[in-house]
């Protein structure tokens, strides 16, 4: 046995407690992440429950070709990417800005009050949030339409207008998630050495200069990592909220890949077809993640791998 192998074995036995703590996590990923990959073959078969995986006929890329040729293909891609990019542009920078502003507050009581106010929407469930949206935007009794009528305007059926759907979805999500998104940035800011602030004050830097030259570079690696992780979900727009907000009038802008998979797979029982769409979604997300990670590594010193 080689000396390097012996050292590794000795190290494992010496630190066996750490590996025991790691073991449940490994089991979880093997059982719930890797073993289910066996079912991916459904996407390449005409799956029938009575015949099982191996008994169902192998059809290759038939279901992928069907998805690419469906009239809804480009609508689904456009809606999914449009909502994802809109959400990324509107929702990603805001927690950074809020965290930088909160970090400048010196009054602890006032700072805690603002943080509590910002964090509260995160704990509202998706169902309740959509209910609030529907009530506020109701054509008859909604607060927004009451204000529009008071100002002399006409009632607007917001949830029936396709052009409003993306903004309603994204802006309500930004309101709900911005406060909670600041937590990780505030944690990163707390790790910045106080000596940097003391030196900058001695040099005559004001708050905005300290924010620009100390705070922002201090949280930049964290922001890049979160941006890379978010890019891995570019085609995986949240299903629950969109499905609850969706109706026949706004479908042209609200139908995304996740809702389409649900309807074709579970409602219409087209298991192989929906599995092919889901696999296509996962592969494209993987490619986007790899590309963004490579760009981040090229233009900065931070990346996932």
Secondary structure, 3 states (H helix, E strand, C coil): CCHHHHHHHHHHHHCHHHHHHHHHHHHHHHHHHHHHHHHHHHHHEECCCCCHHHHCEECCCHHHHHHHHCCCHHHHHHHHHHHHHHHHHHHHHHHHHHHHHHHCCCCHHHHHHHHHHHHHHHHCCHHHHHHHHHHHCCCCCCHHHHHHHHCCCCCCCHHHCHHHHHHHHHHHHHHHHHHHHHHHHHHHHHCCCHHHHHHHHHCCCCHHHHHHHHHHHHHHHHHHHHHHHHHCCCCCCCHHHHHHHCCCCCHHHHCCHHHHHHHHHHHCCCHHHHHHHHHHHHHHHHHHHHHHHHHHHHHCCCCCC
